[in-house]
Amino acid sequence: MTGYFLQAFIYLFAAVIAVPIAKRLGLGSVLGYLIAGVVIGPIIGLVGEETTTIQHFAEFGVVMMLFLVGLELEPKMLWAMRHRLIGLGGLQVGGSTAIVMAIALLTGLSWSISLTIGLIFSLSSTAIVLQTFNEKGLTKTEGGKNAFSVLLFQDIAVIPMLAFIPLLALPELVAQAQSAVADAAQHHEEFSLVSGLPGWAYGLVITVSIAIVVVGGHYLSRPLFRFVASSGLREIFTATALMLVIGIAALMSLVGLSPALGTFLAGVVLANSEFRHELESNIDPFKGLLLGLFFITVGAGINFGILFDDIALILALTVGVMVIKAIVLYCLALIFKIKGSDRWLFTLSLAQAGEFGFVLLSFSVQNHVLPTDISQILSLVVALSMFLTPALFILFDKVILPKFEKDTNDREEDTVDEKGSVVIAGIGRFGQIINRLLVANNVNTVVLDIRAEQVDLMRQIETKSFFGDATKPDMLHTAKLEEAKLFVIAIDNYEASVELVKYVKHTYPHVKVLVRAYDRGHIYQLRQAGADYIESETYHSALELGSKAMRCLGFHPFFVEQQKTIYKTIENKQSDTLYTGWKNVTEGERYDNNYRQLFMELEDLIKEAMKVDRNDKHSRERGWTPPPKGYADDFKDSEDT
């Protein structure tokens, strides 16, 4: 027992140390687990022969992952994504598989081994790519959306791959395995429902088993979950979720199918269930730990002797696989008209092999499709391609993206052929609202923006704007700022907006400057620079949402409006005091001295003022104007809708 405790501690300790470090370095959690396994295995030697046994147990994390993938695949979502999903995803998997298989055949490998290798290398790393997209804000780009479609298709494609690969078993490998583990094979047959059945009966059993999963999942799961939920015991719901996944996996194993296939199918059936989110929250921790353990065992099982003996071959295979996938992806980007930097983001982000490659490699060896020596080499290729993925994103960020931005913006600045009483710098989500409000009231505006694509987009919706950098003095002169009454700064650049205020107030002192602020500190910097009017980009929206929250909690609309007015009044009265306190201290001391005290006093003033108003029937805010007649009814109607 002590040995098990020590082994568990070693694996968990390695994960706790390596994964956070890997994430901070931008490598992702999967690479962190792999590195942890490499360190405790081949490098230090803390784990050894038990790694393979633990890996069999940890592979259940893959079963849980596919159950969660199925839960996310609502039929409506799949139908809406069908063109990208089947077109991009299907062609990517099919094209990559075909090319890799053809090259493997040329090296003299059998067609079954070549096809298996092609399937393995057609997959990319969902974990690394999606995590990097989220960290870099690339998820909603055109390249990111198309990459997600391909990754989703790959995750779905793993299911038929797991069902198909056992059919490619090599007779000689099967014979070797049977002679080596005859007793284990006999024991396994005792727990099979299809052993010795004729073909028609075997097919019938499989059909009935799948029907049980689909029909039972649709009609029986809801009453079961309602019954369990009524107990109010979270641990029982967790036990029920685990029972469901383990039971379906066991049923699939008994009829000779892949456990992952059954759990994935069950996940799809339960995708529209009202208990979906509860199932996800209960299964996800187990999935994460078991998958992490699986990747650690993969890292621990890497044979560095093979790497050093064949380092040239392995590096050549790694680069070759990534180049082949990149070519396929780039061609698909051309076919599907993915343009500009999005084309390169789509190409580079998916050029690596993925974590499911390890799963399929292990699965292929277990099912006697791949020899162990080939599997060890391919595992190194998959791992190295994943290690190189952060370098591909760095290449995109530092080399490709700046080039496209330069090409996009490297055109001559527009000649401003109009003049207006208001010049607006920035036509993004903030500047658009200001411009539309002014134009709707017959105010002539001149709008400048440094992003050429944004200017072109605005022109498509008949919003006149000019391409040019408003932070350049000559551009402001071209826009005839000296003849304007107001200059509105709506650019999303903290430092540039402060410097722009300083320049305009010094050069055009007669022009009033209205500027967008990021936060309270930015407000003070802009005020110090000389801005005439400053508005926090989130202040009013946050105040309105807070008011909405109070009304939803049952506070009377009139009372909510009054409290909102009190809040704004006290904030305005104390702004000069806070600004003075901010200005008189250095940045590093602002939350360690008098300024912090002033800020806390503001909070206390707001609380006290609102407390007094709640206890006093006579409002102290005599100047407050009640909302118009019917205000409360309008709010009630909006609540009903």
HELIX and SHEET records of a PDB file:
HELIX    1   1 THR A    2  ARG A   24  1                                  23    
HELIX    2   2 SER A   29  VAL A   38  1                                  10    
HELIX    3   3 VAL A   39  ILE A   43  3                                   5    
HELIX    4   4 GLU A   50  ALA A   58  1                                   9    
HELIX    5   5 PHE A   60  GLU A   72  1                                  13    
HELIX    6   6 PRO A   75  ALA A   80  1                                   6    
HELIX    7   7 ARG A   82  ARG A   82  1                                   1    
HELIX    8   8 HIS A   83  GLY A   89  3                                   7    
HELIX    9   9 GLY A   90  LEU A  106  1                                  17    
HELIX   10  10 TRP A  111  PHE A  121  1                                  11    
HELIX   11  11 THR A  126  LYS A  136  1                                  11    
HELIX   12  12 GLU A  142  PHE A  164  1                                  23    
HELIX   13  13 ILE A  165  LEU A  168  5                                   4    
HELIX   14  14 PRO A  171  ALA A  180  1                                  10    
HELIX   15  15 ALA A  182  GLU A  189  1                                   8    
HELIX   16  16 GLY A  199  TYR A  219  1                                  21    
HELIX   17  17 SER A  221  ALA A  229  1                                   9    
HELIX   18  18 ARG A  234  LEU A  254  1                                  21    
HELIX   19  19 PRO A  259  VAL A  269  1                                  11    
HELIX   20  20 ARG A  276  ALA A  300  1                                  25    
HELIX   21  21 PHE A  304  ASP A  309  1                                   6    
HELIX   22  22 ILE A  311  ILE A  335  1                                  25    
HELIX   23  23 GLY A  340  SER A  349  1                                  10    
HELIX   24  24 GLU A  355  GLN A  366  1                                  12    
HELIX   25  25 THR A  372  PHE A  387  1                                  16    
HELIX   26  26 THR A  389  LEU A  395  1                                   7    
HELIX   27  27 PHE A  396  ILE A  400  3                                   5    
HELIX   28  28 LEU A  401  ASN A  409  1                                   9    
HELIX   29  29 ARG A  429  ALA A  440  1                                  12    
HELIX   30  30 ALA A  452  GLN A  460  1                                   9    
HELIX   31  31 PRO A  473  THR A  478  1                                   6    
HELIX   32  32 LEU A  481  GLU A  483  5                                   3    
HELIX   33  33 TYR A  494  THR A  507  1                                  14    
HELIX   34  34 ARG A  520  ALA A  529  1                                  10    
HELIX   35  35 TYR A  539  CYS A  552  1                                  14    
HELIX   36  36 PRO A  557  LYS A  583  1                                  27    
HELIX   37  37 GLU A  587  GLU A  589  5                                   3    
HELIX   38  38 ASN A  594  ASN A  615  1                                  22    
HELIX   39  39 TYR A  631  ASP A  640  1                                  10    
SHEET    1   A 6 PHE A 466  PHE A 467  0                                        
SHEET    2   A 6 THR A 445  ASP A 449  1                                        
SHEET    3   A 6 VAL A 422  ALA A 425  1                                        
SHEET    4   A 6 LEU A 486  ILE A 489  1                                        
SHEET    5   A 6 LYS A 512  ALA A 517  1                                        
SHEET    6   A 6 TYR A 533  SER A 536  1                                        
END                                                                             
